[in-house]
Amino acid sequence: MKKNFLIPSVSLTENNDKILAAAALGKTLAAIENGGGDGILLWGDAKHSTDDVTQVLCEAVAAVDIPVMFYQVYPRFEDIKKIIYAGASKAVMNPLEGGGRETLKEGVARFGSENVYGTFMTVSEERFPSPEDFREIVVFTGCKSWVMDMAAMERYDTVINEQELNLLACARESLSGDAIKEILLMPQVIGFTALDISSQVPGDIAGINDCMALKDYLRSEGMEICLFESSISFEDFKLNSDGLIPVITQDYKTGKVLMMAYMNEESYNETIRSGRMTYFSRSRQCLWKKGETSGHYQFVRSLEIDCDKDTILAKVRQIGAACHTGHESCFFTNLARKEYVSVNPSTILQEIMDTVTDRKLHPKEGSYTNYLFEKGIDKILKKVGEEATEIVIAAKNPDAGELKYEIADFLYHMIVLMAEKEVSWDEICEELAKRH
């Protein structure tokens, strides 16, 4: 059975005019992810060029881990490339606009049909091509993935089946949960999108501010939906005398231990259902959804159990502080310590970036980093070039000892350059992951 995706749509512009600020857009995208969205379809417009939206898109996409599709008018293939490189997982374009079918064809050839979608949603139905013309567009461009409303799906039904297209069904109006279920049951439909998915639920659960209610409903109707499912039944866990299992919670990116608490079967099942960490409070003897009062929710990224099945490790996206004292972690009081080298290879580059960024925001007298920022981009680039050359020279020497010093110098100056140009390690790592 195919798995179905719910992908809320968001407009990039405010009142169809001004582009949303990156911070506001990022907050909206994060709320959709935290609410259970499997992806996001971000709609641009014809008024703003790709260059206008690239920086906002880059910063906003960094706020989420789920894929972001982006519609824009693309005059040239280079515009599609810019959007993909800015962090969009998929580009969506109308072959009746911008560079037309030639640009769509080039985008599909370069990034694949699974990453470049076609659509006619941005023009009136009167401008939709005939089924014969649509078939020609599909064959010419090689585009096998489309965003379509119900009218287009009905109009092009024969071509859709003949060409074996994949469809993201898009609602122009509010639909009932049953109607969405019927759409998702269509074999070519891989997902559903609407500007307000939270309203797409049966009346008795309307008003929910996220996708989870709709997902719960669809799963209850036998649909295969992207939800957490436990690979082991709770009854197979080894519990303590109170029927509880301890849970160690850590940040999903840094690995930092945030807290330790307990779960009973009800709280575990609620965590699986909602995707938000829910514990059992031993002092209050009730369920405790982390963040329900403070807003400091923990959104589940993964749950793992140890070899004895008596302890759970939860990796989460933490909103705000994990500890009720306001500390990032509950483990902030040292009891005993022996001096040791505490450098973590997986975090040291980000730590240096944090220090460099802080110097940029809060200059410190006598700081070499501030000296570079004051001299500007040309000085920074000169130092990066010099250090790169020093690496080449050092690598020619039989003793590799000097090489490590030159690489360290180069990395430091590169981090200063990244800070100057506002490029983050997350962006670099994401780009490397695409090439891995």
C-alpha positions in Angstrom: 0.0 0.0 0.0 1.4 3.4 -0.9 2.2 5.9 1.8 0.3 9.2 1.5 1.8 12.6 2.4 0.2 15.8 3.8 2.0 18.9 2.5 0.5 22.2 3.7 0.8 25.2 1.3 2.1 28.6 2.4 2.2 31.9 0.4 5.6 33.5 0.3 4.0 37.0 0.1 1.9 38.9 2.5 -1.4 40.0 1.0 0.0 38.9 -2.4 2.4 41.7 -2.4 5.3 42.0 0.1 7.6 39.0 0.7 7.5 37.7 4.2 10.5 38.3 6.4 12.7 35.2 6.7 12.3 35.0 10.4 8.5 35.1 10.2 8.4 32.6 7.3 10.8 30.3 9.1 8.6 30.3 12.2 5.6 29.4 10.0 7.4 26.6 8.3 8.6 25.3 11.7 5.1 25.3 13.1 3.9 23.2 10.1 6.7 20.7 10.7 6.1 20.6 14.4 2.4 20.1 13.6 3.0 17.0 11.6 3.4 18.2 8.0 5.3 15.9 5.8 6.6 18.7 3.7 5.7 22.3 2.7 4.6 23.8 -0.7 5.7 27.4 -0.7 4.0 29.6 -3.4 5.9 32.5 -4.8 4.5 34.8 -7.5 5.3 36.5 -10.8 5.9 39.9 -9.2 9.2 38.9 -7.5 12.3 37.5 -9.3 14.2 34.5 -8.2 17.0 36.9 -6.9 14.3 38.6 -4.7 13.3 35.4 -2.9 16.5 33.4 -2.8 17.9 34.8 0.5 14.6 34.6 2.3 14.1 31.1 1.1 17.6 30.0 2.1 17.1 31.4 5.7 13.5 30.1 6.1 14.3 26.6 4.8 17.1 26.3 7.4 14.4 26.4 10.1 13.0 23.0 9.1 14.1 19.4 8.3 11.1 18.5 6.2 11.3 19.0 2.4 10.2 22.4 1.0 8.7 22.6 -2.5 8.8 26.0 -4.1 6.7 27.5 -6.9 8.0 30.5 -8.8 8.0 31.9 -12.3 11.3 30.6 -13.8 12.4 32.6 -16.8 15.6 30.4 -17.2 17.0 27.1 -16.0 19.5 29.1 -13.9 16.5 30.3 -11.8 15.5 26.7 -11.0 19.1 26.0 -10.1 19.2 28.9 -7.7 16.1 27.8 -5.9 17.3 24.2 -5.5 20.7 25.4 -4.3 19.0 27.8 -1.9 17.6 24.8 -0.1 14.3 23.9 -1.8 13.9 20.1 -2.2 11.8 20.5 -5.3 11.0 23.3 -7.8 7.5 23.7 -9.1 6.9 25.6 -12.3 4.1 26.3 -14.8 5.2 25.6 -18.4 2.8 28.3 -19.6 4.8 30.9 -17.8 8.4 32.2 -17.7 10.8 30.1 -19.8 8.0 27.7 -20.6 8.3 24.1 -21.5 12.0 24.5 -22.6 12.9 25.6 -19.1 10.9 22.8 -17.5 12.6 20.3 -19.7 16.0 21.5 -18.8 15.1 21.5 -15.1 13.9 17.9 -15.3 16.9 16.8 -17.2 19.3 18.3 -14.6 17.5 17.5 -11.3 15.2 14.7 -12.2 11.4 14.5 -12.6 11.0 13.7 -8.9 12.6 17.1 -8.0 11.0 19.4 -10.7 7.2 19.5 -10.7 4.8 21.0 -13.2 1.5 22.8 -12.5 -1.2 24.8 -14.1 -2.6 26.0 -10.7 -1.4 29.6 -11.2 -3.5 30.4 -14.3 -7.2 30.3 -14.8 -8.9 27.1 -16.0 -9.6 28.7 -19.3 -5.9 28.8 -20.0 -5.3 25.1 -19.3 -4.0 23.3 -22.3 -6.1 20.6 -24.0 -5.5 17.0 -23.1 -3.6 16.6 -26.4 -1.4 19.6 -25.7 -0.8 18.4 -22.1 0.4 15.0 -23.4 2.8 16.9 -25.7 4.1 18.9 -22.8 4.7 15.7 -20.7 6.4 13.9 -23.5 8.6 16.9 -24.5 9.6 17.9 -21.0 9.8 14.4 -19.4 8.0 15.9 -16.4 6.2 13.0 -14.6 5.3 14.9 -11.4 2.5 17.5 -11.2 0.6 19.6 -8.7 -3.1 19.5 -9.8 -6.5 20.4 -8.5 -9.5 18.1 -9.0 -10.6 19.8 -12.2 -7.2 19.2 -13.9 -7.1 15.7 -12.6 -10.4 15.0 -14.2 -9.6 16.8 -17.4 -6.3 14.9 -17.9 -7.3 11.6 -16.5 -6.4 9.6 -19.6 -3.0 11.3 -20.0 -2.3 10.8 -16.3 -2.8 7.1 -16.5 -1.2 6.7 -19.9 2.0 8.5 -18.8 2.0 7.1 -15.3 2.2 10.5 -13.7 2.7 11.2 -9.9 0.3 13.8 -8.6 0.2 16.1 -5.6 -3.5 16.8 -5.3 -4.2 20.5 -4.4 -7.5 21.7 -3.0 -8.8 25.1 -3.9 -11.5 24.9 -1.3 -12.1 23.2 2.1 -12.8 19.5 1.8 -14.0 16.9 4.3 -11.8 14.2 5.7 -13.8 11.7 3.6 -13.2 13.7 0.4 -9.5 13.8 1.1 -9.5 10.1 1.7 -11.1 9.4 -1.6 -8.5 11.6 -3.4 -5.6 9.9 -1.7 -7.0 6.5 -2.7 -6.4 7.4 -6.3 -3.4 5.3 -7.4 -1.6 8.3 -9.1 -1.9 10.6 -6.1 1.1 10.6 -3.7 0.0 13.4 -1.4 -2.5 16.2 -0.7 -1.9 19.9 -0.2 -4.1 22.9 0.7 -3.5 26.4 2.1 -5.2 25.3 5.3 -4.8 21.6 6.0 -5.9 22.1 9.6 -9.5 22.8 8.3 -9.5 19.6 6.3 -10.9 17.4 9.1 -14.3 16.0 10.0 -16.5 18.3 12.0 -16.0 16.6 15.4 -12.3 17.3 15.4 -12.3 20.6 13.5 -10.2 23.5 14.9 -7.0 21.5 15.4 -4.1 23.7 14.6 -2.0 21.1 12.9 -2.1 18.0 10.6 -2.2 15.4 13.3 -6.0 15.3 13.6 -6.4 14.7 9.9 -3.6 12.1 10.0 -5.3 10.3 12.9 -8.6 10.3 11.1 -7.1 9.0 7.8 -5.2 6.2 9.7 -8.4 5.2 11.4 -9.9 4.8 8.0 -7.2 2.4 7.0 -5.0 4.8 5.1 -1.2 4.5 5.0 0.0 7.8 6.5 3.4 9.1 7.6 3.1 8.7 11.4 5.3 7.2 14.0 4.8 3.5 14.5 6.4 1.5 17.3 8.4 -1.4 16.1 8.1 -3.1 19.5 5.0 -3.4 21.6 5.1 -1.6 25.0 4.2 -4.9 26.7 7.6 -6.2 25.6 9.5 -3.4 27.4 11.0 -4.3 30.8 9.4 -1.9 33.3 10.3 -1.0 36.8 8.1 -1.9 39.8 5.8 1.1 39.1 5.1 0.0 35.5 7.4 2.8 34.1 10.3 2.9 31.8 13.0 5.6 32.1 13.6 7.9 29.1 16.8 9.7 28.3 16.2 12.7 26.0 18.8 14.3 23.9 19.1 17.0 21.2 18.8 15.2 17.8 21.5 17.3 16.2 24.1 18.0 18.9 23.6 14.8 20.9 23.5 16.8 24.2 21.6 15.1 26.9 18.6 17.3 27.9 16.7 15.5 30.6 15.6 12.2 32.0 12.0 11.2 32.8 9.6 8.3 32.8 6.8 6.9 30.6 4.0 4.5 31.2 2.1 2.8 28.4 -0.4 5.7 27.9 2.3 8.4 27.7 4.3 6.2 25.3 1.3 5.7 23.0 0.5 9.4 23.1 4.1 10.2 22.2 3.9 7.9 19.2 0.5 9.3 18.2 1.3 13.0 18.5 5.0 13.1 17.8 5.5 15.2 20.9 7.3 13.9 24.0 4.8 12.9 26.6 6.0 11.6 29.9 4.3 10.3 33.1 4.8 12.6 36.1 5.5 10.5 39.2 4.9 13.5 41.5 1.5 14.4 40.0 0.6 10.9 38.9 -0.6 12.0 35.5 0.5 12.4 31.9 2.9 15.3 31.3 3.2 16.6 27.7 6.4 18.4 27.7 5.9 22.1 26.9 2.1 22.1 27.3 2.4 24.9 29.9 5.8 26.5 29.0 5.6 26.1 25.2 9.0 24.3 25.4 7.8 21.3 23.4 10.0 18.4 22.4 9.2 17.1 18.9 10.2 13.5 18.3 12.9 12.7 15.7 13.5 9.1 16.8 12.9 6.7 19.7 15.3 3.9 20.4 15.5 1.2 23.1 18.5 -0.3 24.7 19.6 -4.0 24.4 17.8 -4.9 27.7 14.6 -3.1 26.6 14.5 -1.3 29.9 15.5 2.3 28.8 14.4 4.5 25.9 16.6 7.0 24.2 14.6 9.9 22.6 16.2 12.2 20.1 14.1 15.4 19.9 13.9 18.9 18.5 13.8 21.0 21.6 11.9 24.3 21.6 13.3 26.6 24.2 14.9 25.3 27.4 14.5 21.6 28.5 14.9 22.4 32.2 12.3 24.1 34.3 15.1 26.3 35.7 15.6 27.8 32.2 18.8 25.9 31.5 19.3 24.2 28.1 19.8 20.9 29.9 18.8 19.6 33.3 22.4 18.4 33.7 24.2 21.6 34.5 25.5 20.9 38.1 29.0 19.4 38.2 29.6 16.9 41.0 33.2 15.9 40.3 35.6 16.5 37.5 39.0 15.5 36.2 40.8 17.6 33.7 40.6 16.2 30.2 40.5 17.3 26.6 36.8 17.9 26.0 37.0 18.9 22.4 34.2 17.2 20.4 35.3 16.8 16.7 31.6 16.8 15.7 30.9 20.2 17.3 34.1 22.1 17.4 33.6 23.9 14.0 30.2 25.1 15.1 31.6 26.3 18.4 34.2 28.3 16.6 31.5 29.7 14.3 29.5 30.7 17.4 32.5 32.6 18.8 33.3 34.3 15.5 29.7 35.3 15.0 29.6 36.7 18.6 32.7 38.7 17.9 31.0 40.2 14.8 27.9 41.2 16.8 29.8 42.2 19.9 33.3 43.5 18.9 36.1 43.0 21.4 39.1 45.4 21.5 42.3 43.7 20.4 40.5 40.8 18.7 42.1 39.6 15.5 38.7 38.4 14.4 37.3 41.9 14.7 40.3 43.2 12.9 39.4 41.1 9.9 35.7 42.2 10.0 36.8 45.8 10.2 39.1 45.5 7.2 36.3 43.9 5.2 35.7 41.2 2.6 38.9 41.9 0.5 41.2 41.3 3.6 39.3 38.2 4.6 39.5 36.8 1.0 43.3 37.6 0.9 43.8 35.6 4.1 41.8 32.7 2.9 43.8 32.6 -0.3 47.1 32.8 1.6 46.2 30.0 4.0 45.1 27.8 1.1 48.5 28.3 -0.5 50.2 27.5 2.8 48.3 24.2 2.9 49.7 23.3 -0.6 53.2 24.1 0.5 53.0 22.2 3.8 51.6 19.2 2.0 54.8 18.9 -0.1 56.9 18.5 3.1 57.5 14.9 4.3 56.5 15.9 7.9 52.7 16.2 8.1 53.0 18.1 11.4 53.0 21.5 9.8 50.0 20.5 7.6 47.6 20.3 10.5 48.5 23.9 11.6 48.0 25.3 8.1 44.6 23.4 7.8 43.6 24.8 11.1 44.5 28.4 10.0 42.6 27.9 6.8 39.5 26.6 8.5 39.5 29.5 10.9 39.7 32.1 8.1 37.1 30.2 6.2 34.8 30.4 9.2 35.3 34.2 9.3 34.4 34.3 5.6 31.3 32.2 6.3 30.3 34.6 9.1 30.9 37.6 6.9 28.7 36.2 4.1 26.2 34.7 6.6 26.7 31.1 5.5 26.0 28.5 8.2 27.5 25.1 8.8 24.0 23.6 8.5 23.9 24.8 4.9 27.3 23.4 4.2 26.5 20.1 5.8 23.2 19.9 3.9 24.9 20.5 0.6 27.6 17.9 1.4 24.9 15.4 2.3 23.3 15.9 -1.1 26.6 15.0 -2.8 27.3 12.0 -0.4 
